[in-house]
Amino acid sequence: MSALAFDRFSYTYPGQEAPALSEITLAVEPGEFVVCAGLSASGKSTLLRAASGLVPHFHGGAASGQVLVGGLDTRDNGPGELARVAGTLLQDPETQVVMQTVGAELAFPLENRGLGRAAVARGVEEIALTLSIGDLLERPVDQLSGGELQRVALGAALAARPSLVLLDEPTSQLDPVAGDELIWMLRRLNEEWGTAVLLVEHRLERCLAHADRVAVLSAGELVCDASPSEMLGWAAEHQPALQTPAARLFERAGLRPPPSGVKEARATLQSHGLLEAGAVEAPAEAVSETHRPRWPRRKVAAQATALSCRAINYELPDGRAVLRDLDLALEPGELTALMGRNGAGKSTLLRILAGLEQPTGGKVQSEGRVALLLQNPGDYLIHERVDDEVDPEVLAEYGLADLAASHPRDISGGQRQRLALAVVLGGARPSAVLLDEPTRGMDRAAKGELIAKLRGLSAAGTAVLVATHDTELAAALAQRVVLLSGGRVVADAPTAEVLSGGWHFATETARILGGQGQACTPEEGGAVLRSKMTVETAP
């Protein structure tokens, strides 16, 4: 019996004419690790909602065909019954947390199964150790960062050791280390316990090396079901936006076949003599192919700034320090990425800079309006129709005109993110724009549109500060990276200096090339490899 089986399943949301899913036939076998890929609004989240019983029991709408979860027919069993065999983590973890503390949240699914006190305590301790959240057990859930909350919601989904886990972008708010550890943990559960995994993910570079198969959706249809390497070959021809950075790096260097991960990519390059110890270092001009401006390191200065803060401190009511004596200055038009592990203080700093929180000490100064987009775009959407949120011409500008009559709840996560951004940027041009994990739920094409929008704001003189765990976004957008740790700035330098040569805070291109040439993007990496090939083949 399959862990999950779709048989000619179709579904249409209420009030919509076009189906979100069309004639889907797909099976996930026990012990199989399947990644579901696709552009925004391709039907990935709807697929998971159908597997968890939320479609159509919660969302309504019209469904046909059959979905079996561990042998249970979703037509006859709702989310409560299906939760006994399938653990689910959706895009918005804040909507799944129901208890006041982390420990109570992890215990809740075990208590619902009628387990004894000792078994519940053991289960909580095991999942806390697995996800490295043992130090959070006594913390109120409303004091957690977005990444911490995501790990807690995942822990609640996994605590009862279901035979199937359904995950919708579980690493979208996790720092690089936590994201990699999560994928490894899922692979371990998959291999050691036979847990079937269906993982929806836009950042395919994190998970393809661990997947058995990749199922690709497009406009609600299953268009590819193949091994990771076969899928990447298919994507190069049919949907280039699904190519991983490693695949794009190889394409730009003229190498075949596309690798499914860093290990495979490095092995191929070594076989071509491009990663040997004596390989020729690429000249600086090769890496400058994309002409990313290199901003000098700077401190708070007397020169004009769009937004700055000095000696900022922030403490929680329990006395825990979140920010410590922090200085930061943003010049007009500057594009800056704010990075750091979960709980480093990024979101708190953004709220203080925007005036939503008052620091315990220190001063914030701005030259005009400061626009802030927080992690949960749903907080900005208050109407029942998309076209009630912003004007029609703005919807068209953000590529959302065809969703005008939709409920914001029924559009994809990436579309909600774009809609919330349109709401935030409405009105007079701000002097500074602050964004907290803005690429959550976005595919690479949508990320490109976001980058173009932010560059347009930068060209008009608006300072842009993006808090993100997405190193690929930081490399493509930012001129400068500010790295937080323990509430302090520990690095403030040009993007390439921070994101090349490392392992966790590094792009896939930088990890493959080992920081050679400070190449961070596939375009820069391709230039490095082509330069080496030219040198080695020269007479």
C-alpha positions in Angstrom: 0.0 0.0 0.0 1.3 3.4 -1.0 1.9 6.0 1.8 0.2 8.5 -0.4 -1.7 8.0 -3.7 -3.5 10.5 -6.0 -5.7 8.9 -8.6 -6.9 11.4 -11.3 -7.5 14.0 -8.6 -8.7 17.4 -9.6 -9.6 20.4 -7.4 -11.0 23.9 -8.0 -11.1 26.6 -5.2 -14.4 28.3 -4.5 -15.2 31.1 -6.9 -12.5 30.1 -9.3 -13.0 28.8 -12.8 -9.6 27.3 -13.5 -8.7 24.2 -11.5 -5.8 24.4 -9.1 -5.0 20.7 -9.7 -6.0 18.7 -12.9 -6.0 14.9 -13.2 -3.1 14.3 -10.8 -2.0 10.8 -10.6 1.0 10.4 -8.2 2.1 7.9 -5.6 4.6 8.1 -2.8 5.7 4.7 -1.6 6.7 3.9 2.0 10.3 5.0 2.6 10.4 7.2 -0.4 11.7 10.8 -0.4 9.9 12.8 -3.1 10.4 16.5 -3.8 7.6 18.5 -5.3 8.8 21.4 -7.4 7.2 24.1 -9.6 6.8 27.8 -10.1 4.6 29.8 -7.8 0.9 29.1 -8.1 1.7 25.8 -9.9 -0.4 23.8 -7.3 2.2 22.6 -4.9 0.6 23.9 -1.7 -2.8 22.7 -2.9 -1.3 19.2 -3.4 -0.2 19.1 0.2 -3.6 20.5 1.4 -5.3 17.7 -0.5 -3.0 15.2 1.1 -3.7 16.5 4.6 -7.4 16.7 4.1 -7.6 20.5 4.2 -8.8 20.3 0.6 -11.7 20.2 0.3 -12.8 19.8 4.0 -11.6 23.2 5.1 -11.2 25.2 1.9 -14.4 24.0 0.2 -14.5 24.0 -3.6 -15.1 21.1 -6.0 -13.0 18.0 -6.1 -13.0 14.8 -8.1 -10.9 11.7 -8.2 -9.4 10.0 -5.1 -6.6 10.7 -2.6 -5.5 7.9 -0.2 -3.3 8.6 2.8 -2.0 5.5 4.4 -5.1 3.7 3.0 -7.5 6.4 4.3 -9.7 8.0 1.7 -9.7 11.8 2.2 -13.3 12.0 1.1 -14.3 10.1 4.2 -11.6 11.3 6.6 -10.9 14.9 7.6 -7.6 16.5 8.8 -8.0 15.2 12.3 -8.2 11.5 11.2 -5.4 11.9 8.6 -3.1 13.5 11.2 -2.7 10.1 12.8 -0.8 8.8 9.8 0.6 12.0 8.2 2.4 14.9 9.9 2.0 18.2 8.1 3.9 21.5 8.1 2.3 24.2 5.9 3.8 27.5 4.7 2.6 29.6 7.7 3.8 27.8 10.9 2.3 30.6 13.0 -1.1 29.4 12.1 -0.4 25.9 13.3 0.9 26.6 16.8 -1.9 26.4 19.4 -0.2 26.1 22.8 1.5 28.8 24.9 4.9 27.3 25.3 7.2 25.2 23.1 7.2 22.2 25.4 3.4 22.2 25.5 3.2 22.5 21.7 5.5 19.4 21.3 3.5 17.4 23.9 0.1 18.2 22.4 0.1 15.7 19.5 1.4 13.0 21.8 -1.2 13.7 24.5 -3.9 13.6 21.8 -2.9 10.0 21.1 -3.4 9.0 24.7 0.2 8.3 25.5 1.3 8.1 29.2 3.2 10.9 30.9 6.6 9.1 30.5 6.1 8.5 26.8 5.1 12.1 26.2 8.1 13.4 28.1 10.4 11.0 26.2 8.9 12.1 22.8 9.2 15.8 23.6 12.9 15.3 24.6 13.7 13.3 21.5 12.2 15.8 19.1 13.8 18.7 20.9 17.2 17.0 20.6 16.6 16.2 16.9 15.7 19.8 16.0 18.1 21.5 18.4 15.3 23.3 20.2 15.9 22.0 23.8 16.8 25.5 25.0 13.4 26.7 23.8 11.1 24.3 25.7 10.2 26.8 28.4 9.9 29.7 26.0 6.5 31.3 25.1 5.8 30.7 21.5 5.0 34.4 20.9 8.7 35.2 21.8 10.2 33.0 19.1 11.8 34.2 15.9 10.2 33.0 12.6 12.8 30.3 12.1 12.5 29.1 15.7 8.7 29.0 15.3 9.1 27.0 12.1 11.2 24.4 13.8 8.7 24.1 16.7 5.8 23.6 14.3 7.8 21.0 12.4 8.6 19.3 15.8 4.9 19.1 16.6 4.3 17.5 13.1 7.0 14.9 13.7 6.6 14.2 17.4 4.3 11.3 16.9 6.6 9.7 14.3 4.0 9.5 11.5 4.6 7.2 8.5 4.3 10.1 6.1 5.4 13.8 6.5 4.0 16.5 4.2 6.2 19.6 4.3 5.6 23.0 2.5 8.9 24.9 2.3 10.1 23.9 5.8 13.5 25.6 5.4 12.1 29.0 4.2 12.8 30.8 7.5 15.7 28.7 8.7 19.3 29.8 8.8 21.7 27.9 6.5 22.9 25.6 9.3 19.4 24.8 10.5 18.1 24.3 7.0 20.8 21.9 6.1 20.4 20.0 9.4 16.6 19.8 8.8 17.1 18.2 5.4 19.6 15.7 6.8 17.3 14.9 9.6 14.4 14.2 7.1 16.8 11.9 5.2 17.7 10.1 8.3 14.0 9.6 9.3 13.4 8.4 5.8 16.3 5.9 5.7 16.2 4.6 9.3 12.5 4.6 10.1 11.0 4.3 6.6 9.2 7.6 6.9 7.8 8.7 3.5 8.5 12.3 2.7 6.7 14.6 0.3 8.6 17.9 0.4 7.6 21.1 -1.4 10.6 23.4 -1.9 11.7 26.3 -4.1 15.3 26.2 -3.0 16.0 22.9 -4.7 19.7 23.1 -4.1 19.1 22.2 -0.5 17.3 18.9 -1.1 17.8 17.4 -4.6 20.9 15.5 -3.5 18.7 13.6 -1.0 15.6 13.0 -3.1 14.7 9.7 -4.8 12.3 11.5 -7.2 11.2 15.0 -8.2 7.6 15.6 -9.2 7.1 18.9 -11.1 3.8 20.7 -11.3 2.9 23.4 -13.8 -0.5 25.1 -13.9 -2.0 22.3 -11.7 -0.7 19.5 -13.9 2.0 16.9 -13.3 4.5 17.6 -16.1 7.6 15.7 -14.9 8.2 12.8 -12.5 11.8 11.8 -12.7 15.1 11.4 -10.8 16.9 14.6 -9.7 19.4 14.5 -12.6 16.8 13.7 -15.1 14.6 16.5 -13.8 17.4 19.1 -14.1 17.9 18.1 -17.7 14.2 18.5 -18.3 14.2 21.9 -16.6 17.0 23.2 -18.7 14.8 22.7 -21.8 11.3 23.3 -20.4 11.5 25.4 -17.2 14.9 27.1 -16.7 13.6 28.8 -13.5 13.8 25.4 -11.8 17.5 24.9 -12.5 19.6 25.0 -9.3 22.5 27.4 -9.0 24.9 24.4 -9.6 23.0 23.5 -12.8 23.2 27.1 -14.0 26.9 27.2 -13.2 27.6 24.2 -15.3 25.4 25.5 -18.1 27.3 28.8 -18.2 30.6 27.0 -18.2 29.5 24.7 -21.0 29.7 21.5 -18.8 27.4 18.5 -18.9 25.5 16.9 -17.2 24.0 19.2 -14.6 24.9 18.1 -11.0 22.2 17.4 -8.4 24.4 18.8 -5.6 27.7 20.2 -4.4 29.5 16.9 -4.0 28.6 15.8 -7.5 29.5 19.2 -9.0 33.0 19.2 -7.3 33.7 15.7 -8.4 32.9 16.6 -12.0 35.1 19.7 -11.9 38.0 17.7 -10.3 37.7 15.2 -13.1 38.1 18.1 -15.6 41.1 19.4 -13.6 39.3 22.6 -12.6 39.5 22.2 -8.9 43.0 20.8 -8.5 45.4 22.5 -6.1 47.4 23.9 -8.9 44.5 25.2 -10.9 45.1 28.8 -12.2 43.2 31.5 -10.2 40.8 33.4 -12.4 41.7 37.1 -13.0 39.5 39.6 -11.1 38.0 41.0 -14.3 36.4 37.6 -15.0 34.5 37.7 -11.7 33.4 41.3 -12.5 31.3 40.1 -15.4 28.1 41.0 -13.5 29.5 44.4 -12.5 28.1 44.3 -9.0 29.1 47.5 -7.2 31.5 46.9 -4.4 30.6 49.1 -1.5 33.4 49.9 1.1 33.0 48.9 4.7 31.5 51.8 6.6 30.5 52.9 10.1 27.9 55.4 11.2 29.3 58.6 9.6 28.5 62.3 9.6 27.5 62.1 5.9 23.8 61.9 5.0 22.2 58.5 5.7 18.7 57.4 4.8 18.4 55.4 8.0 20.7 54.8 10.9 20.9 53.6 14.5 23.5 54.0 17.1 24.2 51.9 20.3 20.9 50.0 20.0 20.1 47.6 22.9 17.0 45.6 23.3 16.0 43.3 26.1 13.0 41.0 26.6 10.9 41.3 29.8 12.8 38.3 31.2 16.1 40.2 30.9 17.4 38.2 27.9 19.4 40.6 25.6 18.4 40.4 21.9 20.4 43.3 20.6 23.6 44.6 22.1 25.2 48.1 21.4 24.4 47.8 17.7 25.4 50.5 15.1 24.2 50.5 11.5 23.9 53.1 8.8 22.2 52.8 5.4 23.0 55.3 2.6 20.4 56.5 0.1 20.1 53.9 -2.6 22.2 51.3 -0.8 21.2 47.6 -1.2 22.1 45.7 2.0 21.4 42.1 3.1 21.0 41.4 6.8 22.0 37.8 7.7 22.6 35.7 10.7 21.4 32.5 12.4 17.8 32.1 13.8 17.4 34.2 16.9 20.4 36.5 16.0 18.1 39.6 16.3 17.4 40.4 12.6 13.6 40.7 12.9 13.8 42.7 16.1 16.3 45.1 14.5 13.9 45.7 11.6 11.0 46.4 13.9 13.1 48.9 15.9 14.3 50.6 12.7 10.7 50.9 11.5 9.5 52.2 14.9 7.3 49.2 15.8 9.5 48.5 18.8 11.2 50.8 21.2 14.8 49.9 22.0 16.0 49.6 25.6 18.7 52.0 24.7 20.2 53.8 21.7 18.8 56.0 19.0 17.2 55.6 15.5 17.3 58.3 12.9 15.5 58.3 9.5 15.3 60.9 6.7 11.7 60.0 5.8 9.1 57.2 5.8 10.4 53.7 6.6 8.4 50.9 5.0 8.5 47.4 6.6 7.4 44.1 5.3 7.4 41.5 8.1 7.7 37.7 7.7 4.0 36.9 7.6 2.4 38.6 4.5 -1.0 37.7 5.8 -0.7 40.3 8.5 -1.0 43.0 5.8 -4.0 41.5 4.0 -7.3 42.5 5.6 -9.9 42.2 2.8 -11.8 39.3 1.2 -10.7 40.1 -2.3 -7.3 40.8 -3.7 -8.4 43.9 -5.6 -9.6 45.5 -2.4 -6.1 45.5 -1.1 -4.5 47.8 -3.7 -5.5 49.6 -6.9 -5.9 47.7 -10.2 -2.9 49.3 -11.8 -0.7 48.3 -8.9 -2.0 44.7 -9.2 -0.9 44.7 -12.8 2.5 46.1 -11.9 3.1 43.2 -9.5 1.7 40.6 -11.9 -1.4 39.9 -9.9 -4.2 41.3 -12.1 -5.6 37.9 -12.9 -6.2 37.3 -9.2 -8.3 40.3 -8.5 -11.4 38.4 -7.5 -9.5 35.8 -5.4 -9.5 35.7 -1.6 -5.9 36.4 -0.4 -6.1 33.2 1.6 -6.5 31.2 -1.6 -3.6 32.5 -3.5 -0.1 31.0 -3.3 2.5 32.0 -0.7 4.6 33.8 -3.2 1.6 35.7 -4.6 0.7 36.7 -1.0 4.2 38.0 -0.5 4.0 40.1 -3.7 0.6 41.5 -2.7 1.8 42.4 0.8 4.8 44.1 -0.8 2.5 46.1 -3.0 0.5 47.2 0.1 3.7 48.2 2.0 5.2 50.2 -0.9 1.9 52.1 -1.6 1.9 55.9 -1.4 4.9 58.2 -1.4 8.3 56.7 -2.0 9.9 55.7 1.3 13.4 56.7 2.3 14.1 53.2 3.4 12.5 49.8 2.7 13.0 46.9 5.2 12.0 43.4 4.2 12.0 40.3 6.5 12.5 37.1 4.5 10.7 38.5 1.4 11.4 35.4 -0.8 9.4 33.0 1.4 7.2 31.1 -1.1 8.8 32.7 -4.2 10.3 30.8 -7.2 13.4 32.1 -8.9 11.4 33.9 -11.6 9.5 35.8 -8.9 12.7 36.5 -7.0 14.1 38.1 -10.2 11.1 40.3 -10.4 11.6 41.3 -6.7 15.2 42.1 -7.3 14.3 44.3 -10.2 11.7 46.1 -8.1 14.2 46.7 -5.3 16.9 47.8 -7.7 14.4 50.3 -9.1 13.8 51.7 -5.6 17.5 51.9 -5.1 18.0 53.8 -8.3 15.4 56.3 -7.0 17.4 56.8 -3.8 15.6 54.5 -1.4 17.8 52.5 0.9 16.9 48.8 1.0 17.6 46.4 3.9 16.7 42.8 3.4 16.8 40.3 6.3 17.3 36.9 4.6 18.6 33.4 5.0 18.6 33.1 1.2 22.3 33.4 0.2 21.4 33.3 -3.5 19.1 36.3 -3.1 21.8 38.2 -1.1 24.4 37.5 -3.8 22.2 38.6 -6.6 20.9 41.7 -4.9 23.1 43.2 -2.2 26.1 45.3 -2.5 26.8 44.8 1.2 26.1 42.1 3.8 25.7 42.8 7.5 26.1 39.6 9.6 24.5 39.5 13.1 25.4 37.1 15.9 24.1 37.3 19.4 22.6 40.7 18.8 25.9 42.2 17.5 27.3 43.0 14.1 30.1 40.6 13.5 30.7 41.3 9.8 29.9 44.3 7.6 31.6 44.1 4.2 31.0 43.8 0.5 28.8 40.8 -0.5 31.5 38.7 -2.1 33.8 39.0 0.9 31.1 37.6 3.2 29.5 35.0 1.0 32.5 33.4 -0.7 35.0 31.1 0.9 32.7 29.8 3.7 30.3 26.9 3.9 27.1 27.8 5.6 26.9 31.5 4.8 27.8 30.9 1.2 26.0 30.4 -2.1 26.0 27.0 -3.8 28.4 28.4 -6.4 30.9 29.6 -3.7 30.7 26.2 -2.0 31.4 24.4 -5.3 34.3 26.6 -6.2 35.7 26.8 -2.7 35.6 30.6 -2.8 37.9 30.9 -5.8 37.7 34.4 -7.3 35.1 35.4 -4.7 32.5 34.1 -7.2 29.0 33.9 -5.6 26.6 33.7 -8.5 26.4 31.1 -11.3 27.2 33.9 -13.7 30.4 34.8 -11.8 31.3 31.2 -11.3 30.8 30.5 -15.0 33.2 33.3 -15.8 35.8 31.8 -13.4 35.6 28.4 -15.0 35.7 29.7 -18.6 38.8 31.7 -17.6 40.5 28.6 -16.3 39.5 26.6 -19.4 41.0 29.3 -21.6 44.3 29.4 -19.6 44.6 25.6 -19.6 43.9 25.2 -23.4 46.2 28.1 -24.4 49.2 27.0 -26.5 
